[in-house]
Amino acid sequence: MNITCLELIYTVILLVIEENYPFIYLEGLMRTSYDDITDSLELISDDFGSESILNISSSIRLKRKLRYKIESDVILDSEKNELNIINYSKPNEWEKEYTSTDYYISLNGKNYIIPDEILDKDGNLSFYDIAEWEIL
């Protein structure tokens, strides 16, 4: 493995040890890190003669290179059962590939982290999907 691969492994360990993000958030970052780690491996072999790494789930992957953190308010749309991030902004075309935004919101006395990757094109999220993004 190269030095980038080793640094990614350390990053995953630190995420698990030091952060108190919701599990689904960490899982999304770890999926992306796993993809990057497997892409950076130069040679794969084990005692059983395997020369490949298993694919993991196709669930959400969160961009890991640069994440903006924004405190935001939300508007509740009870007719559509949606939350709308007030200061939602789409990334510039040139940075869309490697950056994303985490919106920190408070709702009913609870704090949530809402990654841009789960919002629709208008910055909306189903009210029923917010529970798993609570910061404990």
VEXLUM-320430 format. One record per atom (N, C-alpha, C): residue number from 1; residue in one letter; atom name; y, x, z. Coordinates in nm, 2 decimals. Layout:
<atoms>
{NUM A CA {Y X Z}} ...
</atoms>
This chain:
<atoms>
{1 M N {-0.12 0.08 0.00}} {1 M CA {0.00 0.00 0.00}} {1 M C {0.12 0.09 0.00}} {2 N N {0.23 0.03 -0.06}} {2 N CA {0.35 0.11 -0.06}} {2 N C {0.44 0.08 0.07}} {3 I N {0.55 0.14 0.08}} {3 I CA {0.64 0.12 0.20}} {3 I C {0.70 -0.02 0.20}} {4 T N {0.72 -0.08 0.09}} {4 T CA {0.77 -0.22 0.09}} {4 T C {0.67 -0.31 0.15}} {5 C N {0.55 -0.29 0.11}} {5 C CA {0.44 -0.38 0.16}} {5 C C {0.43 -0.37 0.32}} {6 L N {0.44 -0.24 0.37}} {6 L CA {0.44 -0.22 0.51}} {6 L C {0.56 -0.28 0.58}} {7 E N {0.67 -0.27 0.52}} {7 E CA {0.79 -0.34 0.58}} {7 E C {0.78 -0.49 0.58}} {8 L N {0.72 -0.55 0.48}} {8 L CA {0.70 -0.69 0.48}} {8 L C {0.60 -0.73 0.59}} {9 I N {0.50 -0.66 0.61}} {9 I CA {0.41 -0.69 0.72}} {9 I C {0.48 -0.68 0.86}} {10 Y N {0.56 -0.58 0.88}} {10 Y CA {0.64 -0.57 1.00}} {10 Y C {0.73 -0.69 1.02}} {11 T N {0.79 -0.74 0.91}} {11 T CA {0.88 -0.85 0.91}} {11 T C {0.81 -0.98 0.95}} {12 V N {0.69 -1.00 0.90}} {12 V CA {0.61 -1.12 0.94}} {12 V C {0.58 -1.11 1.08}} {13 I N {0.54 -1.00 1.13}} {13 I CA {0.51 -0.98 1.28}} {13 I C {0.63 -1.02 1.36}} {14 L N {0.75 -0.97 1.32}} {14 L CA {0.87 -0.99 1.40}} {14 L C {0.91 -1.14 1.39}} {15 L N {0.89 -1.20 1.28}} {15 L CA {0.92 -1.35 1.27}} {15 L C {0.84 -1.43 1.37}} {16 V N {0.71 -1.39 1.38}} {16 V CA {0.62 -1.47 1.47}} {16 V C {0.66 -1.44 1.62}} {17 I N {0.69 -1.32 1.65}} {17 I CA {0.72 -1.28 1.79}} {17 I C {0.85 -1.32 1.84}} {18 E N {0.96 -1.30 1.76}} {18 E CA {1.09 -1.31 1.81}} {18 E C {1.16 -1.44 1.78}} {19 E N {1.12 -1.52 1.68}} {19 E CA {1.20 -1.64 1.64}} {19 E C {1.14 -1.76 1.71}} {20 N N {1.23 -1.86 1.73}} {20 N CA {1.19 -1.99 1.79}} {20 N C {1.21 -2.10 1.69}} {21 Y N {1.19 -2.07 1.56}} {21 Y CA {1.20 -2.17 1.45}} {21 Y C {1.08 -2.26 1.45}} {22 P N {1.10 -2.38 1.39}} {22 P CA {0.98 -2.47 1.38}} {22 P C {0.87 -2.40 1.30}} {23 F N {0.75 -2.44 1.33}} {23 F CA {0.63 -2.37 1.27}} {23 F C {0.64 -2.39 1.12}} {24 I N {0.68 -2.51 1.07}} {24 I CA {0.68 -2.53 0.92}} {24 I C {0.78 -2.43 0.85}} {25 Y N {0.89 -2.40 0.92}} {25 Y CA {0.99 -2.30 0.87}} {25 Y C {0.93 -2.16 0.86}} {26 L N {0.86 -2.12 0.97}} {26 L CA {0.80 -1.99 0.97}} {26 L C {0.69 -1.98 0.87}} {27 E N {0.61 -2.09 0.86}} {27 E CA {0.51 -2.10 0.76}} {27 E C {0.56 -2.08 0.62}} {28 G N {0.67 -2.14 0.58}} {28 G CA {0.73 -2.13 0.45}} {28 G C {0.78 -1.98 0.42}} {29 L N {0.84 -1.92 0.53}} {29 L CA {0.87 -1.78 0.51}} {29 L C {0.75 -1.69 0.50}} {30 M N {0.65 -1.72 0.57}} {30 M CA {0.53 -1.64 0.57}} {30 M C {0.45 -1.65 0.43}} {31 R N {0.46 -1.77 0.37}} {31 R CA {0.39 -1.79 0.24}} {31 R C {0.46 -1.70 0.14}} {32 T N {0.60 -1.70 0.14}} {32 T CA {0.67 -1.61 0.05}} {32 T C {0.64 -1.46 0.08}} {33 S N {0.64 -1.43 0.20}} {33 S CA {0.61 -1.29 0.24}} {33 S C {0.47 -1.25 0.19}} {34 Y N {0.37 -1.34 0.21}} {34 Y CA {0.24 -1.32 0.17}} {34 Y C {0.23 -1.29 0.02}} {35 D N {0.30 -1.37 -0.06}} {35 D CA {0.31 -1.35 -0.20}} {35 D C {0.37 -1.22 -0.24}} {36 D N {0.47 -1.18 -0.17}} {36 D CA {0.54 -1.05 -0.19}} {36 D C {0.45 -0.93 -0.15}} {37 I N {0.38 -0.95 -0.04}} {37 I CA {0.28 -0.84 0.01}} {37 I C {0.17 -0.82 -0.10}} {38 T N {0.11 -0.93 -0.14}} {38 T CA {0.00 -0.92 -0.23}} {38 T C {0.05 -0.86 -0.37}} {39 D N {0.17 -0.90 -0.41}} {39 D CA {0.23 -0.84 -0.53}} {39 D C {0.25 -0.69 -0.52}} {40 S N {0.28 -0.64 -0.40}} {40 S CA {0.31 -0.50 -0.38}} {40 S C {0.19 -0.41 -0.35}} {41 L N {0.07 -0.47 -0.34}} {41 L CA {-0.05 -0.39 -0.31}} {41 L C {-0.09 -0.32 -0.44}} {42 E N {-0.12 -0.19 -0.43}} {42 E CA {-0.16 -0.12 -0.54}} {42 E C {-0.31 -0.11 -0.57}} {43 L N {-0.39 -0.12 -0.46}} {43 L CA {-0.53 -0.11 -0.47}} {43 L C {-0.59 -0.20 -0.36}} {44 I N {-0.68 -0.28 -0.40}} {44 I CA {-0.74 -0.37 -0.30}} {44 I C {-0.89 -0.35 -0.30}} {45 S N {-0.95 -0.32 -0.18}} {45 S CA {-1.10 -0.30 -0.17}} {45 S C {-1.13 -0.32 -0.03}} {46 D N {-1.26 -0.36 0.00}} {46 D CA {-1.31 -0.37 0.13}} {46 D C {-1.45 -0.34 0.14}} {47 D N {-1.51 -0.35 0.25}} {47 D CA {-1.65 -0.31 0.27}} {47 D C {-1.75 -0.40 0.19}} {48 F N {-1.71 -0.51 0.15}} {48 F CA {-1.79 -0.60 0.07}} {48 F C {-1.77 -0.59 -0.08}} {49 G N {-1.69 -0.50 -0.12}} {49 G CA {-1.66 -0.48 -0.27}} {49 G C {-1.56 -0.58 -0.33}} {50 S N {-1.49 -0.65 -0.24}} {50 S CA {-1.39 -0.74 -0.30}} {50 S C {-1.27 -0.67 -0.35}} {51 E N {-1.22 -0.71 -0.46}} {51 E CA {-1.11 -0.64 -0.52}} {51 E C {-0.99 -0.74 -0.54}} {52 S N {-0.99 -0.85 -0.47}} {52 S CA {-0.88 -0.95 -0.48}} {52 S C {-0.85 -1.01 -0.35}} {53 I N {-0.73 -1.07 -0.34}} {53 I CA {-0.69 -1.14 -0.22}} {53 I C {-0.69 -1.29 -0.25}} {54 L N {-0.72 -1.37 -0.15}} {54 L CA {-0.73 -1.51 -0.17}} {54 L C {-0.59 -1.57 -0.19}} {55 N N {-0.58 -1.67 -0.28}} {55 N CA {-0.46 -1.75 -0.29}} {55 N C {-0.44 -1.84 -0.17}} {56 I N {-0.32 -1.86 -0.13}} {56 I CA {-0.30 -1.95 -0.02}} {56 I C {-0.24 -2.08 -0.07}} {57 S N {-0.21 -2.17 0.02}} {57 S CA {-0.17 -2.31 -0.02}} {57 S C {-0.04 -2.30 -0.11}} {58 S N {-0.03 -2.41 -0.18}} {58 S CA {0.09 -2.42 -0.26}} {58 S C {0.20 -2.50 -0.20}} {59 S N {0.20 -2.51 -0.06}} {59 S CA {0.30 -2.58 0.01}} {59 S C {0.44 -2.50 0.00}} {60 I N {0.54 -2.55 0.07}} {60 I CA {0.67 -2.50 0.05}} {60 I C {0.68 -2.35 0.08}} {61 R N {0.76 -2.28 0.00}} {61 R CA {0.79 -2.14 0.02}} {61 R C {0.94 -2.13 0.03}} {62 L N {0.98 -2.06 0.14}} {62 L CA {1.12 -2.04 0.16}} {62 L C {1.17 -1.90 0.12}} {63 K N {1.28 -1.89 0.05}} {63 K CA {1.33 -1.76 0.00}} {63 K C {1.36 -1.68 0.12}} {64 R N {1.32 -1.55 0.12}} {64 R CA {1.33 -1.47 0.24}} {64 R C {1.44 -1.36 0.22}} {65 K N {1.49 -1.33 0.11}} {65 K CA {1.58 -1.22 0.09}} {65 K C {1.71 -1.23 0.15}} {66 L N {1.78 -1.35 0.13}} {66 L CA {1.91 -1.37 0.19}} {66 L C {1.92 -1.52 0.22}} {67 R N {1.94 -1.56 0.34}} {67 R CA {1.95 -1.70 0.38}} {67 R C {2.08 -1.71 0.46}} {68 Y N {2.17 -1.79 0.40}} {68 Y CA {2.30 -1.83 0.46}} {68 Y C {2.27 -1.93 0.57}} {69 K N {2.34 -1.91 0.68}} {69 K CA {2.33 -2.01 0.79}} {69 K C {2.46 -2.09 0.81}} {70 I N {2.45 -2.22 0.80}} {70 I CA {2.57 -2.30 0.80}} {70 I C {2.55 -2.41 0.91}} {71 E N {2.64 -2.43 1.00}} {71 E CA {2.64 -2.54 1.09}} {71 E C {2.70 -2.66 1.01}} {72 S N {2.63 -2.77 1.02}} {72 S CA {2.67 -2.89 0.94}} {72 S C {2.66 -3.02 1.01}} {73 D N {2.73 -3.12 0.97}} {73 D CA {2.71 -3.25 1.01}} {73 D C {2.64 -3.33 0.90}} {74 V N {2.58 -3.44 0.94}} {74 V CA {2.51 -3.53 0.85}} {74 V C {2.56 -3.67 0.85}} {75 I N {2.54 -3.73 0.74}} {75 I CA {2.57 -3.88 0.73}} {75 I C {2.44 -3.95 0.72}} {76 L N {2.42 -4.05 0.80}} {76 L CA {2.30 -4.13 0.80}} {76 L C {2.31 -4.25 0.71}} {77 D N {2.23 -4.26 0.61}} {77 D CA {2.23 -4.37 0.52}} {77 D C {2.11 -4.46 0.56}} {78 S N {2.13 -4.56 0.64}} {78 S CA {2.02 -4.64 0.69}} {78 S C {1.95 -4.73 0.58}} {79 E N {2.03 -4.76 0.48}} {79 E CA {1.97 -4.84 0.37}} {79 E C {1.86 -4.76 0.29}} {80 K N {1.89 -4.63 0.27}} {80 K CA {1.79 -4.54 0.20}} {80 K C {1.70 -4.46 0.29}} {81 N N {1.73 -4.47 0.42}} {81 N CA {1.66 -4.39 0.52}} {81 N C {1.67 -4.24 0.49}} {82 E N {1.79 -4.20 0.46}} {82 E CA {1.82 -4.06 0.43}} {82 E C {1.93 -4.00 0.51}} {83 L N {1.92 -3.87 0.52}} {83 L CA {2.03 -3.79 0.58}} {83 L C {2.10 -3.72 0.47}} {84 N N {2.23 -3.71 0.47}} {84 N CA {2.30 -3.63 0.37}} {84 N C {2.38 -3.52 0.44}} {85 I N {2.35 -3.40 0.40}} {85 I CA {2.42 -3.28 0.45}} {85 I C {2.57 -3.29 0.40}} {86 I N {2.66 -3.29 0.49}} {86 I CA {2.80 -3.31 0.45}} {86 I C {2.85 -3.19 0.37}} {87 N N {2.83 -3.07 0.41}} {87 N CA {2.89 -2.96 0.34}} {87 N C {2.78 -2.89 0.25}} {88 Y N {2.69 -2.97 0.19}} {88 Y CA {2.59 -2.91 0.11}} {88 Y C {2.65 -2.85 -0.02}} {89 S N {2.61 -2.73 -0.05}} {89 S CA {2.66 -2.67 -0.17}} {89 S C {2.54 -2.60 -0.25}} {90 K N {2.54 -2.62 -0.37}} {90 K CA {2.44 -2.56 -0.46}} {90 K C {2.48 -2.41 -0.48}} {91 P N {2.37 -2.32 -0.48}} {91 P CA {2.40 -2.18 -0.50}} {91 P C {2.45 -2.16 -0.64}} {92 N N {2.53 -2.05 -0.65}} {92 N CA {2.57 -2.01 -0.79}} {92 N C {2.45 -1.98 -0.87}} {93 E N {2.46 -1.99 -1.00}} {93 E CA {2.34 -1.97 -1.09}} {93 E C {2.29 -1.83 -1.08}} {94 W N {2.38 -1.73 -1.06}} {94 W CA {2.33 -1.59 -1.06}} {94 W C {2.26 -1.55 -0.92}} {95 E N {2.28 -1.63 -0.82}} {95 E CA {2.22 -1.60 -0.69}} {95 E C {2.11 -1.69 -0.65}} {96 K N {2.08 -1.80 -0.73}} {96 K CA {1.99 -1.90 -0.70}} {96 K C {1.85 -1.85 -0.68}} {97 E N {1.81 -1.74 -0.75}} {97 E CA {1.68 -1.69 -0.75}} {97 E C {1.64 -1.62 -0.62}} {98 Y N {1.74 -1.56 -0.55}} {98 Y CA {1.70 -1.49 -0.43}} {98 Y C {1.77 -1.53 -0.30}} {99 T N {1.86 -1.63 -0.31}} {99 T CA {1.93 -1.67 -0.19}} {99 T C {1.91 -1.82 -0.16}} {100 S N {1.92 -1.86 -0.04}} {100 S CA {1.91 -2.00 0.00}} {100 S C {2.00 -2.02 0.13}} {101 T N {2.01 -2.14 0.17}} {101 T CA {2.09 -2.18 0.28}} {101 T C {2.01 -2.26 0.39}} {102 D N {2.03 -2.23 0.51}} {102 D CA {1.98 -2.31 0.62}} {102 D C {2.09 -2.38 0.69}} {103 Y N {2.08 -2.52 0.69}} {103 Y CA {2.18 -2.60 0.76}} {103 Y C {2.13 -2.63 0.90}} {104 Y N {2.21 -2.60 0.99}} {104 Y CA {2.18 -2.63 1.13}} {104 Y C {2.26 -2.76 1.17}} {105 I N {2.18 -2.86 1.21}} {105 I CA {2.24 -2.99 1.24}} {105 I C {2.20 -3.03 1.38}} {106 S N {2.28 -3.12 1.44}} {106 S CA {2.24 -3.18 1.57}} {106 S C {2.24 -3.33 1.54}} {107 L N {2.14 -3.40 1.59}} {107 L CA {2.12 -3.54 1.57}} {107 L C {2.05 -3.60 1.69}} {108 N N {2.11 -3.69 1.75}} {108 N CA {2.06 -3.76 1.87}} {108 N C {2.02 -3.66 1.98}} {109 G N {2.10 -3.56 2.00}} {109 G CA {2.08 -3.46 2.11}} {109 G C {1.97 -3.36 2.08}} {110 K N {1.92 -3.35 1.95}} {110 K CA {1.82 -3.25 1.91}} {110 K C {1.88 -3.17 1.80}} {111 N N {1.84 -3.04 1.79}} {111 N CA {1.88 -2.95 1.69}} {111 N C {1.77 -2.92 1.59}} {112 Y N {1.82 -2.91 1.46}} {112 Y CA {1.73 -2.90 1.35}} {112 Y C {1.78 -2.79 1.26}} {113 I N {1.68 -2.73 1.19}} {113 I CA {1.72 -2.63 1.08}} {113 I C {1.66 -2.70 0.95}} {114 I N {1.75 -2.71 0.86}} {114 I CA {1.71 -2.78 0.73}} {114 I C {1.73 -2.68 0.62}} {115 P N {1.62 -2.62 0.57}} {115 P CA {1.64 -2.53 0.46}} {115 P C {1.67 -2.60 0.33}} {116 D N {1.75 -2.54 0.25}} {116 D CA {1.79 -2.59 0.12}} {116 D C {1.68 -2.63 0.03}} {117 E N {1.56 -2.56 0.04}} {117 E CA {1.45 -2.59 -0.04}} {117 E C {1.39 -2.73 -0.02}} {118 I N {1.42 -2.79 0.09}} {118 I CA {1.36 -2.93 0.11}} {118 I C {1.45 -3.04 0.07}} {119 L N {1.58 -3.01 0.04}} {119 L CA {1.68 -3.11 0.01}} {119 L C {1.67 -3.14 -0.14}} {120 D N {1.71 -3.27 -0.17}} {120 D CA {1.71 -3.30 -0.31}} {120 D C {1.84 -3.25 -0.38}} {121 K N {1.86 -3.27 -0.50}} {121 K CA {1.97 -3.21 -0.57}} {121 K C {2.11 -3.25 -0.52}} {122 D N {2.12 -3.36 -0.44}} {122 D CA {2.24 -3.41 -0.38}} {122 D C {2.26 -3.37 -0.23}} {123 G N {2.16 -3.29 -0.18}} {123 G CA {2.17 -3.25 -0.04}} {123 G C {2.12 -3.36 0.06}} {124 N N {2.02 -3.44 0.01}} {124 N CA {1.96 -3.55 0.09}} {124 N C {1.82 -3.51 0.14}} {125 L N {1.78 -3.57 0.25}} {125 L CA {1.65 -3.56 0.30}} {125 L C {1.61 -3.69 0.37}} {126 S N {1.49 -3.73 0.35}} {126 S CA {1.44 -3.85 0.41}} {126 S C {1.44 -3.84 0.56}} {127 F N {1.49 -3.94 0.62}} {127 F CA {1.50 -3.94 0.77}} {127 F C {1.36 -3.92 0.83}} {128 Y N {1.26 -3.96 0.77}} {128 Y CA {1.12 -3.94 0.82}} {128 Y C {1.07 -3.80 0.82}} {129 D N {1.13 -3.72 0.74}} {129 D CA {1.09 -3.58 0.72}} {129 D C {1.16 -3.48 0.82}} {130 I N {1.25 -3.53 0.90}} {130 I CA {1.33 -3.43 0.98}} {130 I C {1.26 -3.38 1.10}} {131 A N {1.17 -3.46 1.16}} {131 A CA {1.11 -3.43 1.29}} {131 A C {1.04 -3.29 1.29}} {132 E N {0.97 -3.26 1.18}} {132 E CA {0.90 -3.13 1.18}} {132 E C {1.00 -3.01 1.17}} {133 W N {1.12 -3.03 1.15}} {133 W CA {1.22 -2.92 1.14}} {133 W C {1.30 -2.90 1.27}} {134 E N {1.26 -2.96 1.38}} {134 E CA {1.33 -2.95 1.50}} {134 E C {1.32 -2.81 1.56}} {135 I N {1.43 -2.76 1.61}} {135 I CA {1.43 -2.63 1.68}} {135 I C {1.40 -2.65 1.82}} {136 L N {1.29 -2.59 1.87}} {136 L CA {1.25 -2.62 2.01}} {136 L C {1.31 -2.52 2.11}} 
</atoms>
